[in-house]
């Protein structure tokens, strides 16, 4: 099974892991809508929805770039409708968009708290809700519908909360959507799974994590390859899982992870949060 002809709606895919997932799906010939905020170039952040669309189409797919703030219900609903109209439905949703602030309670402004909850927990729920009618229809047509959310396994150890309570709560909100929606959507044949990296991934979000260097990281492509493997699984059998990228690829037969390292030969890879 490949993703050829599948329609994928991805939040926050103008750069980083989301863009890598889109390009890997595009190599199969998928049709991809990217819903992200960046429409104008930003000197601090590479990529816009339009440069991402060019890369996706160069990789072999079709792309619909949509400027969307996923905290805004009307914008999300309109983007989902445009995607369905342009491509004839939606088969896969990737909840990739996320906001991060690894700050202690006194150092977390409520504006930042609201941003993380608005993008992470609320945005994931909203995108899933808006795509659901189309995912149900995809299931009826036997098109193997999936929801894949980039969120960590739920781990209630206090050490994952104490340093950054607000971020952990917001990120776990995404994971709780996975837990609940997997069971809720099971009768419709819609798979709902989470994916999280074993090691830190080299993305723009690293600016928020002090002390992380390139030799500590893997490339976004490891997450893209793992996502590609998950999205080809039988949706009626593979649901409710909190997948780790390295484990997914090992199961798929990958034995050499060296090409994914930002610095070849590095022995200093850092484990990601929550693992």
N, C-alpha and C positions, 0 to 999 in steps of 0.2 A: 504494500500500500504506500502511495505517495500522497502529497498534498496538492497534486495537480488539479486545477479546477475548483479547489476549495476557496471559500471566501472567509477571510480572517480580519477581525476587528481588533486592533492593538492600541491600547492607551499608552501615551507617552513614548512614542517610538521614533522621535526625531534624532535620537543618538543612543549610544550605549547598548545595553542588553536588548532593549526593545527593538532597536534597529537591526541588531545582529540576528534576532529571531525572525524578523521580517525578511531579511535578505536570504536566510537559509530556506524559508518557505518559498520565497520567490524563485529559488533555484529549481524547485519542483514545478514551477508554473502556477503558483497560487495567486489569487487576487486579494489584495491587501488594502485595508483602510487604516491609515494612521491618524489617531486622534490625539493631538498634542497642542500645547500653547504657543510654541515658538514658530512665528511666521517671519520675523525679521531677524537678521544676523545679530548675535550677541558676542562682543569681544571676549567675554568670560566663559562662554559655553559654545562648543562647536555644533554646527548643524541646525537646520530648520526643517519644517515639514516638507518643504519643497526640495531641499538638497537630499533629504532622506528618500523622497519619492524617486528622484533621479537614480540614486543608488539601488533602490529596490527594482526599478524597471531594468536597469543595466544588468542586474543579477538574473533576470528572466521572468519576472512577474509583472502584473499590472498593479498600479497603485492609485489610490484616491487620497490625497492629502487633505486633512480637515483640521482647521484651527478650532480647538475645543478646550475649554476649561472644564475638566470632568467634575468639578464641584457644582457646576451649573446644570440643573436638571433639563432645562429647555434646550441647551446646547447639545447635551448628550443625546437626548431623544431625537433631535433633528439630525445629528451626525449618523446615528444608527439607521434612521429612515433613508438618508441619502445613500448610505452604503448598500442597503437592501435594494433600493431602486436601481443603483448603478450596476450591481453584480447579481441581482436576482435572489437575494437571501443572505443569510449569515450562517456559517457552519462552525466557526471557532471564535471564541473570545479569549484574548490574552490580557489579563489585568496586570500591566507592567508599571504603570505610573505610580510614583511613590515620592513622598517628601521625608526628609531626614533631618534630625537635630539631636545629636547625642549629648544633650545637656541635662544637668541636674535640675531639680524642681525650681530653685530660686533663679536659675539662669535661663529658664524657658518662658519667654513672653507669651501671654495668652494668644496673641496673634499667630505665633508659631505653632502653639498647641492646636489652634483651630485649623491651621493649614494642614498639619499632619493628619488630623482626623478627617478633614474634608476631602483630602486627596486619597489617603490610604484606605480607611474604613468605609467612609461614605461613598467615595468614588468607585471603589470595587463593587459595593452593593448596587449602586446606581447603574453602572455599566452592565452588570449582570442582569438586573431587572429589565433594562431597556432592550437587551439582546434576546431575552428569554423567549418571546413569541417566535422569533426566527430560528432559534436553536431547537425549539420544539418541532417546528416544521421540518427542519433538517433531519431530526430524528425520525419523523414519520416517513421521510423519503429514503431512510437508510443511509444517510450521508455521514454517519459517525461523528456527531457533534461533541465538541469539547469546550470546557472552560478551564484555562490554565492561569493560575494566580501566582505571582512571584512573591511568596511569603514563606516564613520559616515554620518548622515544626513547632507545635505548642509545647513549651517547656516552662513550667511554673516555678522553677528554681529562682529564689530571690535575687541571685547574682545577675540575672538578666533584666531585672527591673530596677534595682537600686541606682545604677549610674545614670539611667535615662528613662525614667518611668513613662513620660509622655510618649516617646518614640516607641517603646515596647508595647504600650497599650494600643497605639494606632496600628502598628504592624501586626500585632496579634488579632486586631479587628479583621484584617484581611484573612488571616488563617481561620478565624471562626466562621467567616463566610464560606470558606472551603468546606469546613466540617459540616455545616448545616445544609448548604446547597447540594453537596454530594448526595445526601440522603433524600432531600426534598425532590431533587430532579431525577433520582434513580428510575422512577416509573416511566420517564420520558426517554430513557436511553441516552441521557446527556452525562458525559463524564465530567467531573469537577475534581481537579487535582491542584496541588501546590508544587512549586519547584524552588529550591534554594541552593546556593553554591556552597561547596565544601570549603573553598578558600575565598579570600577577598578577590573581587573582580575589579579590573582597572576601568573605572568609569568616572564621570564627572563628580559623582557623589563622594569620591574619595577625598575631595577638598574638605569635606566635613569631618574627616577622621584624621586627627593629627598623628604624625609619625609613620604613616603608611607610605612605603616606597615601591617603585616598580618591581623590584625583585621579590616583593611580598605577594605579588598578584598573578592571577591568570587572566587571559583575554576573555572578552564577552562571548567569543565563539564557542566556548565550552558549554555555556548556558544555552546557546542557540542550537547546538547539536543535541543536547539533552531534551530541550523542548520539542525538537523535531521528532525525536524518538517517542516521546510521550504522546504527541498529537496523532501519531500513526497507530497507537494502541487501540484495541477494540473498546469502544466507549461503554459498552454494557458490562464489560468485565474489569476494566481498570479505572476505578473511581474511588474518591475518598482517600487518596494517598498523599503523603507529604514526602515528595521525592527529593533526593539530593543529587546534584548533577553528576558527580563522579560515579555514584552507584548505578544510576541509570545507564551511563555509557559502558561501565564494566559489564552490565547485564547484556548490553548490545554487542559485546565482543571487543570493545576498545581496551587495549593493554598498554598503549604508549600515550601518556598524558603530557609528555615533554613539549609537543608543539603548541600546547595551550599556555605555556608559561610566557609571561611578558619578557623576562630575562632568561634565556635558555640556560639550563644547568643550575638554576637557582635552587638552593636547599633551604630557603628562608620563607617559603610560602606560609602565609598566616591563615588560620581558620577563620571563617566568617562568624559574625555574631550569632548567638542562640544555638551553637553546636558545641 
